[in-house]
Amino acid sequence: MITKDGITTFAARPGLEIDPELRLSPTWVIAVLVCVGSAVTFMGELLVEPVQRLSQIPLVCFGLAMLIWWLDRLGGTRLSRWFTLIGLSILINLAFIRFGISDLYLLMILLPLLALALMTWTAALLTALLETIGLLFLWPTIGIDPIFLVLTIGLIWTVLGLLLAIIGPQVRRSQWLYDQFHRAQQRLDETRDQRVQLAQMQEDLKSAYQTQELLNQRLVVLRQIAEEADQAKAAFVAKISHEFRTPLNIILGLIDTMLEVPEAYGKSLPPLLMQVLEIIQRNSNHLASMINDVLDLSQADAGRLRLHREWADLADDIKNAVVMVVRPLIERKALTLQVSIDDDFPQVYCDRTRIRQVVLNLVSNAARYTETGGIIVKATHQGSDVLISVTDTGPGITPQELDRIFEPFAQADQTRPAQGGSGLGLSVSQQFIERHQGRIWAESKLGFGSTFSFTLPIAPPLPAGGTSAPGFAEDWVWHERTTWPQLPEMPRKQRIMVCDESGDLAPLLSRHTDEIQFTESRDLPGALEALQTHPTHMLILNAAAPQQLILLVEEARQAIPDMPILGCAFPPKINYALEAGAVDYLIKPIGQPDLAKALNSLDKPVKRILLVDDNPDIRQLYTQMLSIIDPTLEITPTASGAEALAELHHRVRGSEAPDLVLLDILLPDMPGWQVLAEKNQDAAIRDIPVIAISGEELVAWPTRSSVLLATMGAGVPINKLLPCSHRLAALLMKADGDFE
């Protein structure tokens, strides 16, 4: 049996070798000797004198048995077996010499058989050979009859040959059965081990399955938590935007009033104060645009910030907008401000709002951390890029702080008193610059100031590839131009005309991509006229209802047969407010022109207005704006929904019903939508027009079209139907948010 690499095999046994486990044990020979000795002893006591000479035989048997047992106990198994054969041979010869009985040599026939039983066939043959040599050698000495000697030797080899012929196959068969038994036993053991392993694997699989079930349950819980967190985030952004817009609306309203109608305050305002008010107005408008950006970002997934690029004059933004914002802080600290812009500084294709915010962050940080000296703003033209840098004479930044200066919430020099800021400005600026394929970095030496720089590509890289224009001759020679036109490279952007009566669709689409230029039109004739001077790749038609869409698409198809036309049916945002019972919906911040436009849109004159808002500053601001629009207006302010409903019933009973209700949506006691619902249920006050006002977008506005139509020219040919169907089906099967 050979074991290798865990695999057990059985080697074939040569000849007629007997497995050691099947051989006769010397113990049986010892037992026979003891029995023979005991029997001879017993018989010797019963027999007459001539036979009593056999009494010496038991002593020899007992002595030989003791020697064989002693040798076997010492561990000499092979030695004890050979000693057994030799001892028995000596015993037979001693018996012959003692008693002279030639028939005792016939016992020599048993010795090869015993050698075979005790050891191997080789031992049996060797025993027979030694017996033959011994008999031939001792024959002259012991005086055995030659005929008896030949008979004895012949019987020894005859019996051994017969045994080999008769028992050999049985021995081989027994050996084969024994090997098969061992092999079956080995396989049984292996099967048992495998069953144990299989049972252990089943237990492991059961445990793994239970663990997977637990993980699945936790995953479901975590997904629910994530969805709830996402909803909470959206609600938080909507809520906080309203909270921001309310005070911002007050600031902008008052500033606009002071700038546009300064005589409303009794006398003209000083020029310096007017300049300060203009700065406040610019910053407030910038803050309002940032709130809108926060709302846009809240509706997009992480990493899907959209840029609205256009050709922008950044030099003008740096000179006027950015520098003017931080000039009061610089003048208050008695710092110098130097602006250096190259004469050939080009226009840059970028999102000017984002880049203006980056420059504003850098200049504001420099002014905030610089106590003496000044600030230098440089804008240079470097090949296909522009470089803008802001250098200050502040305390500088250590190398350790410089390594993490662009990380979120990281601020330089944490050991000094706080200088304001959240630590997000540089991180956000880095994101904006990198989205423009630019680079931003900082250089500083402690005690000698800092320089923050960034580069922007003047134009986006043109797509690689393309073929040259056809029609060139093979012998055409290239001549390098000596002068080049000073024109910016125009990016290859698709242009799509959006025809939407409500005007809501184009701004919504622009939030989802910055690779397409959208042009707008409120009606189909205006769109067709614009297409004559501004060719586009496609026309998108939007109608409030699918029934109107079919007629609109058919009219456009006949007018422009060579352009793809896509039709959809997104209802206007205002529909939600109209269905709730309002006649208009205004989003804060609201200026005096917005209120004037809303009043003029009504079909009847307005003399009495019920103003519903829980913020007293807002009520005062709107009252002042309305008074400037029409000093004869009678304005009644209320602070809650219940108070507004009670005031409406009171005035209706007194025949002094208001001509208009300005209703804030977020009220402390009930939402403005609930006020509208209760008002619509009362026939006495149902017809009073209401203009809803809120700082939140109309989040309930449906952003799905119930129908999608596509056509071009004479229609979609049959050979394009299947490809269009496959591509459209693949797009529609994608999950929301997968479209790029």
QUIMO-V430751 format. One record per residue. N is the residue number from 1. RES is the residue in three letters. OMEGA is omega in whole degrees, -180 to 180 (999 if undefined). Layout:
N/RES/OMEGA
N/RES/OMEGA
This chain:
1/MET/-176
2/ILE/179
3/THR/-179
4/LYS/179
5/ASP/176
6/GLY/-178
7/ILE/-177
8/THR/176
9/THR/-179
10/PHE/-180
11/ALA/178
12/ALA/-179
13/ARG/-178
14/PRO/175
15/GLY/-177
16/LEU/-180
17/GLU/-179
18/ILE/178
19/ASP/-179
20/PRO/-178
21/GLU/179
22/LEU/-178
23/ARG/180
24/LEU/-179
25/SER/176
26/PRO/180
27/THR/179
28/TRP/177
29/VAL/178
30/ILE/-180
31/ALA/179
32/VAL/179
33/LEU/179
34/VAL/-180
35/CYS/179
36/VAL/179
37/GLY/-180
38/SER/-179
39/ALA/179
40/VAL/178
41/THR/-179
42/PHE/-180
43/MET/-180
44/GLY/179
45/GLU/-177
46/LEU/-175
47/LEU/180
48/VAL/-171
49/GLU/-176
50/PRO/-179
51/VAL/-179
52/GLN/176
53/ARG/177
54/LEU/-176
55/SER/178
56/GLN/-177
57/ILE/179
58/PRO/-179
59/LEU/179
60/VAL/179
61/CYS/-179
62/PHE/179
63/GLY/178
64/LEU/178
65/ALA/179
66/MET/-180
67/LEU/179
68/ILE/180
69/TRP/-178
70/TRP/179
71/LEU/179
72/ASP/179
73/ARG/179
74/LEU/179
75/GLY/178
76/GLY/-176
77/THR/-179
78/ARG/179
79/LEU/180
80/SER/-180
81/ARG/178
82/TRP/177
83/PHE/177
84/THR/180
85/LEU/-179
86/ILE/-179
87/GLY/179
88/LEU/177
89/SER/178
90/ILE/-179
91/LEU/179
92/ILE/-180
93/ASN/178
94/LEU/179
95/ALA/179
96/PHE/-180
97/ILE/-177
98/ARG/-171
99/PHE/178
100/GLY/-180
101/ILE/-177
102/SER/-178
103/ASP/179
104/LEU/180
105/TYR/175
106/LEU/176
107/LEU/177
108/MET/180
109/ILE/-177
110/LEU/-175
111/LEU/176
112/PRO/177
113/LEU/178
114/LEU/177
115/ALA/177
116/LEU/-179
117/ALA/-178
118/LEU/-173
119/MET/-172
120/THR/174
121/TRP/178
122/THR/178
123/ALA/179
124/ALA/178
125/LEU/179
126/LEU/178
127/THR/179
128/ALA/179
129/LEU/180
130/LEU/178
131/GLU/180
132/THR/179
133/ILE/-179
134/GLY/-180
135/LEU/179
136/LEU/-180
137/PHE/-177
138/LEU/-174
139/TRP/-179
140/PRO/-174
141/THR/-173
142/ILE/175
143/GLY/178
144/ILE/177
145/ASP/-178
146/PRO/-179
147/ILE/178
148/PHE/180
149/LEU/180
150/VAL/179
151/LEU/-179
152/THR/-180
153/ILE/179
154/GLY/178
155/LEU/180
156/ILE/-176
157/TRP/178
158/THR/179
159/VAL/-180
160/LEU/178
161/GLY/177
162/LEU/179
163/LEU/178
164/LEU/-178
165/ALA/-175
166/ILE/-172
167/ILE/-177
168/GLY/178
169/PRO/179
170/GLN/178
171/VAL/179
172/ARG/179
173/ARG/178
174/SER/179
175/GLN/178
176/TRP/178
177/LEU/-180
178/TYR/177
179/ASP/177
180/GLN/177
181/PHE/178
182/HIS/180
183/ARG/177
184/ALA/178
185/GLN/178
186/GLN/179
187/ARG/176
188/LEU/178
189/ASP/178
190/GLU/178
191/THR/178
192/ARG/178
193/ASP/179
194/GLN/177
195/ARG/177
196/VAL/179
197/GLN/179
198/LEU/177
199/ALA/178
200/GLN/178
201/MET/177
202/GLN/177
203/GLU/179
204/ASP/179
205/LEU/178
206/LYS/178
207/SER/178
208/ALA/179
209/TYR/178
210/GLN/178
211/THR/178
212/GLN/177
213/GLU/179
214/LEU/178
215/LEU/178
216/ASN/178
217/GLN/179
218/ARG/179
219/LEU/177
220/VAL/180
221/VAL/-180
222/LEU/177
223/ARG/177
224/GLN/179
225/ILE/180
226/ALA/179
227/GLU/177
228/GLU/178
229/ALA/178
230/ASP/177
231/GLN/178
232/ALA/178
233/LYS/179
234/ALA/179
235/ALA/180
236/PHE/180
237/VAL/179
238/ALA/-179
239/LYS/-176
240/ILE/177
241/SER/177
242/HIS/180
243/GLU/177
244/PHE/-174
245/ARG/-178
246/THR/177
247/PRO/179
248/LEU/177
249/ASN/178
250/ILE/-178
251/ILE/-178
252/LEU/180
253/GLY/-180
254/LEU/-179
255/ILE/179
256/ASP/179
257/THR/-179
258/MET/-179
259/LEU/-175
260/GLU/-179
261/VAL/-179
262/PRO/-179
263/GLU/178
264/ALA/-179
265/TYR/171
266/GLY/179
267/LYS/-178
268/SER/-179
269/LEU/179
270/PRO/180
271/PRO/180
272/LEU/178
273/LEU/178
274/MET/177
275/GLN/178
276/VAL/179
277/LEU/177
278/GLU/177
279/ILE/178
280/ILE/180
281/GLN/179
282/ARG/-180
283/ASN/179
284/SER/177
285/ASN/176
286/HIS/177
287/LEU/178
288/ALA/178
289/SER/178
290/MET/177
291/ILE/176
292/ASN/177
293/ASP/178
294/VAL/177
295/LEU/178
296/ASP/-179
297/LEU/180
298/SER/180
299/GLN/180
300/ALA/178
301/ASP/179
302/ALA/180
303/GLY/-179
304/ARG/177
305/LEU/-179
306/ARG/177
307/LEU/178
308/HIS/-172
309/ARG/177
310/GLU/176
311/TRP/-173
312/ALA/175
313/ASP/-178
314/LEU/179
315/ALA/179
316/ASP/178
317/ASP/-179
318/ILE/-177
319/LYS/-171
320/ASN/-170
321/ALA/-172
322/VAL/-177
323/VAL/-179
324/MET/-179
325/VAL/-176
326/VAL/-178
327/ARG/178
328/PRO/178
329/LEU/180
330/ILE/180
331/GLU/180
332/ARG/178
333/LYS/-179
334/ALA/178
335/LEU/175
336/THR/179
337/LEU/-179
338/GLN/180
339/VAL/-178
340/SER/-179
341/ILE/180
342/ASP/179
343/ASP/-179
344/ASP/-179
345/PHE/-172
346/PRO/168
347/GLN/-175
348/VAL/178
349/TYR/-173
350/CYS/171
351/ASP/-170
352/ARG/178
353/THR/-179
354/ARG/-179
355/ILE/176
356/ARG/178
357/GLN/178
358/VAL/-180
359/VAL/179
360/LEU/178
361/ASN/-178
362/LEU/-179
363/VAL/179
364/SER/177
365/ASN/180
366/ALA/-180
367/ALA/-177
368/ARG/-175
369/TYR/-179
370/THR/-179
371/GLU/179
372/THR/179
373/GLY/-177
374/GLY/-176
375/ILE/179
376/ILE/177
377/VAL/-179
378/LYS/175
379/ALA/-176
380/THR/179
381/HIS/-179
382/GLN/178
383/GLY/-180
384/SER/-179
385/ASP/169
386/VAL/-179
387/LEU/178
388/ILE/-178
389/SER/178
390/VAL/-178
391/THR/178
392/ASP/178
393/THR/-179
394/GLY/-175
395/PRO/-179
396/GLY/-176
397/ILE/179
398/THR/179
399/PRO/179
400/GLN/179
401/GLU/-178
402/LEU/-180
403/ASP/-177
404/ARG/-174
405/ILE/-179
406/PHE/177
407/GLU/179
408/PRO/176
409/PHE/178
410/ALA/178
411/GLN/-178
412/ALA/173
413/ASP/-178
414/GLN/-179
415/THR/-180
416/ARG/175
417/PRO/-177
418/ALA/180
419/GLN/-178
420/GLY/-179
421/GLY/-178
422/SER/-177
423/GLY/-180
424/LEU/-172
425/GLY/-178
426/LEU/179
427/SER/178
428/VAL/178
429/SER/178
430/GLN/178
431/GLN/180
432/PHE/-177
433/ILE/-179
434/GLU/176
435/ARG/175
436/HIS/-176
437/GLN/177
438/GLY/-178
439/ARG/179
440/ILE/-179
441/TRP/-178
442/ALA/176
443/GLU/-177
444/SER/173
445/LYS/-174
446/LEU/179
447/GLY/-177
448/PHE/175
449/GLY/-176
450/SER/176
451/THR/176
452/PHE/-176
453/SER/172
454/PHE/178
455/THR/177
456/LEU/172
457/PRO/-179
458/ILE/179
459/ALA/178
460/PRO/-180
461/PRO/179
462/LEU/179
463/PRO/179
464/ALA/177
465/GLY/-177
466/GLY/-179
467/THR/178
468/SER/-178
469/ALA/-179
470/PRO/173
471/GLY/179
472/PHE/177
473/ALA/-178
474/GLU/-179
475/ASP/-179
476/TRP/-176
477/VAL/179
478/TRP/176
479/HIS/180
480/GLU/179
481/ARG/177
482/THR/179
483/THR/-178
484/TRP/179
485/PRO/180
486/GLN/-180
487/LEU/178
488/PRO/177
489/GLU/-179
490/MET/177
491/PRO/179
492/ARG/-179
493/LYS/175
494/GLN/177
495/ARG/-178
496/ILE/175
497/MET/178
498/VAL/178
499/CYS/-175
500/ASP/-177
501/GLU/-178
502/SER/-178
503/GLY/-177
504/ASP/-170
505/LEU/-176
506/ALA/177
507/PRO/179
508/LEU/179
509/LEU/-178
510/SER/178
511/ARG/-173
512/HIS/179
513/THR/173
514/ASP/-180
515/GLU/-177
516/ILE/177
517/GLN/-178
518/PHE/170
519/THR/-171
520/GLU/171
521/SER/-178
522/ARG/180
523/ASP/-177
524/LEU/177
525/PRO/178
526/GLY/178
527/ALA/179
528/LEU/179
529/GLU/180
530/ALA/-180
531/LEU/179
532/GLN/-178
533/THR/-179
534/HIS/180
535/PRO/-180
536/THR/-180
537/HIS/-175
538/MET/177
539/LEU/176
540/ILE/179
541/LEU/178
542/ASN/178
543/ALA/-178
544/ALA/-177
545/ALA/179
546/PRO/-180
547/GLN/178
548/GLN/-174
549/LEU/-177
550/ILE/179
551/LEU/-179
552/LEU/180
553/VAL/180
554/GLU/178
555/GLU/180
556/ALA/-179
557/ARG/180
558/GLN/-177
559/ALA/-179
560/ILE/-176
561/PRO/-175
562/ASP/-177
563/MET/174
564/PRO/-178
565/ILE/178
566/LEU/-179
567/GLY/178
568/CYS/-176
569/ALA/173
570/PHE/179
571/PRO/179
572/PRO/178
573/LYS/-174
574/ILE/-179
575/ASN/-179
576/TYR/179
577/ALA/179
578/LEU/179
579/GLU/178
580/ALA/178
581/GLY/179
582/ALA/178
583/VAL/180
584/ASP/-179
585/TYR/-179
586/LEU/-179
587/ILE/178
588/LYS/0
589/PRO/-177
590/ILE/178
591/GLY/179
592/GLN/177
593/PRO/179
594/ASP/179
595/LEU/180
596/ALA/179
597/LYS/179
598/ALA/179
599/LEU/-179
600/ASN/-179
601/SER/179
602/LEU/-177
603/ASP/-177
604/LYS/178
605/PRO/-178
606/VAL/178
607/LYS/-178
608/ARG/-178
609/ILE/173
610/LEU/-177
611/LEU/-176
612/VAL/177
613/ASP/-177
614/ASP/-179
615/ASN/-178
616/PRO/179
617/ASP/178
618/ILE/179
619/ARG/179
620/GLN/-180
621/LEU/-179
622/TYR/178
623/THR/180
624/GLN/179
625/MET/-179
626/LEU/179
627/SER/177
628/ILE/178
629/ILE/-179
630/ASP/-178
631/PRO/-178
632/THR/-179
633/LEU/175
634/GLU/-173
635/ILE/178
636/THR/-180
637/PRO/173
638/THR/-171
639/ALA/-177
640/SER/179
641/GLY/180
642/ALA/179
643/GLU/179
644/ALA/179
645/LEU/179
646/ALA/180
647/GLU/178
648/LEU/180
649/HIS/-179
650/HIS/-177
651/ARG/177
652/VAL/179
653/ARG/179
654/GLY/180
655/SER/177
656/GLU/-179
657/ALA/179
658/PRO/177
659/ASP/-177
660/LEU/174
661/VAL/171
662/LEU/-168
663/LEU/173
664/ASP/-176
665/ILE/-178
666/LEU/180
667/LEU/-175
668/PRO/-175
669/ASP/-180
670/MET/178
671/PRO/178
672/GLY/178
673/TRP/178
674/GLN/176
675/VAL/178
676/LEU/-179
677/ALA/179
678/GLU/178
679/LYS/-178
680/ASN/179
681/GLN/-179
682/ASP/-177
683/ALA/-176
684/ALA/-176
685/ILE/-175
686/ARG/-172
687/ASP/178
688/ILE/-178
689/PRO/-179
690/VAL/171
691/ILE/-179
692/ALA/-179
693/ILE/179
694/SER/174
695/GLY/-179
696/GLU/172
697/GLU/176
698/LEU/-175
699/VAL/-180
700/ALA/180
701/TRP/-177
702/PRO/179
703/THR/177
704/ARG/177
705/SER/-179
706/SER/-178
707/VAL/178
708/LEU/-179
709/LEU/178
710/ALA/180
711/THR/177
712/MET/176
713/GLY/-179
714/ALA/-180
715/GLY/-179
716/VAL/180
717/PRO/-175
718/ILE/-178
719/ASN/177
720/LYS/-176
721/LEU/-178
722/LEU/177
723/PRO/178
724/CYS/-179
725/SER/-179
726/HIS/-178
727/ARG/-180
728/LEU/178
729/ALA/179
730/ALA/179
731/LEU/-178
732/LEU/-179
733/MET/179
734/LYS/178
735/ALA/178
736/ASP/178
737/GLY/-179
738/ASP/-175
739/PHE/177
740/GLU/999
